[in-house]
Amino acid sequence: MTTEAAVPVRLAPLSLAQLDGVLAIEQQAHAHPWSRRHFTDALASGYRIDLLLGGDCILGYFVAMAGVDEAHLLNLTVAPAFQRQGWAQVLLDALALWARARGLQWLWLEVRVGNQRARQVYEANGFQAAGVRKGYYPVAAGGREDAIVMSRAL
């Protein structure tokens, strides 16, 4: 009988050395991925970028910015090979812990109207629709898609 050793899972802040790995996941996971500049600007602005690592493998990540009493989730991505395994919930829990530790009281985000799977994850995590941003996201052929603004009290 063989048993596989469990790979330790941990959170770590994004380093520039890991950015190429994040960009590869971003390209695989999104039709309109963030660019290198999006991530480097977020780092330069002091936004929180945490990676969820299984050993040295990037399972997913989130990017968030803190405001006066709220955090705004800008990007939450789970690598396609690790989707539907509960990792988005782990990342949302980590985001909430980070925000609470800073005394923040609300989490905010935008999600594509057509992204039913993400909307279900957010709703299961206690987020509620608060409004709509018309034409917020780009789509193929130069069109735009609405975003649902969601929030959750901490």
Secondary structure, 3 states (H helix, E strand, C coil): CCCCCCCCEEEEECCHHHHHHHHHHHHHHCCCCCCHHHHHHHHHCCCEEEEEEECCEEEEEEEEEECCCEEEEEEEEECHHHCCCCHHHHHHHHHHHHHHHCCCCEEEEEEECCCHHHHHHHHHCCCEEEEEEEEEEECHHHCEEEEEEEEEEC
